[in-house]
């Protein structure tokens, strides 16, 4: 089990200091999509659209889908299309 500890604006994952963009890079190496609720609950990212924009500026490309949960609440799912050639 990986232990996450927040230190200022970085996270300590195992023995490594990782920022939110790096956490998302790690996430997208394992999964192809994420929602704001997932980002907030798992990574404590409160502004997922801004972090997605940061990744786009680094060469990642995304699409998104509006979804509706069982209670009728709408949410957006960001889907990774491509990663930059030189990560």
N, C-alpha and C positions, 0 to 999 in steps of 0.2 A: 504494500500500500504506500502510495506517495503522500508525503506530508507537506501541506501548503501552509506557509507562515507569511503574513504580510509585514513588510518592513518599508515604511514610507510608501513610495509609489511602485516598489518592486516586490516580488514574491520570492521567498526562499523555497525552492522545490528540491528536496533532497539536500545536496550541498551547493546548489547553483542559484544565483540571484537571477530572476527572470522578470521582464516587464510584461505588460498585458499583450503587446503585439507578439512577443515571443511565445507566450502561452497559446495564443490563437494559431500561430504557425505550427506548434506542436499538436494542437487539436486537429487542424486540417491535414496533418500528416497521417492521422488515424481515421478521421471521419470527414465526410464531404459537405456537411451542413451544420448550421447552428442557429438558434433563436436567441432573442434578447433574454428570455427567462433562463435558458440554459447557461448563457454567458454570465448572468448575474449570480445564479446559484452555484455554479461550479467554479468559476474563475473570479468572481466578485467584480466583473466588468459592468459598469453602470451605463456606459455610453458605447454600445456595440456599433452603431453606425459610424462613429468617429474612428474606432479601431479598424473597421472594415475599410474606411477611406485610407487610413494609414497603410494597410496592406496593399490597397490598389496603387498607392504611390510607390510601393516597392515592387510593382510588377504583377501582383496577383490579380485575377479577374473573377468576378462573381456575377451571378444573377440572383434574383430573389423572388419569392412567392408569398402572396398573402394567404394565410390559412385562418381557419376558424376552429376554436376548440369546442368541446362538448357543451360548454356553458354559453356559447355564442360570442365569446371574446375573440377579436381578431388579433393576429400577430404576424410578424414577418419572419420567414425562414431564409437565411442567406445560404446560397449554395455555391461552393467553390467550382469554378470552371477550369482554371489553369493556374499553375504556379510559375514564378519566373524561372528562366533557364538556369541562372546562377544564383541560387538561394544564398 
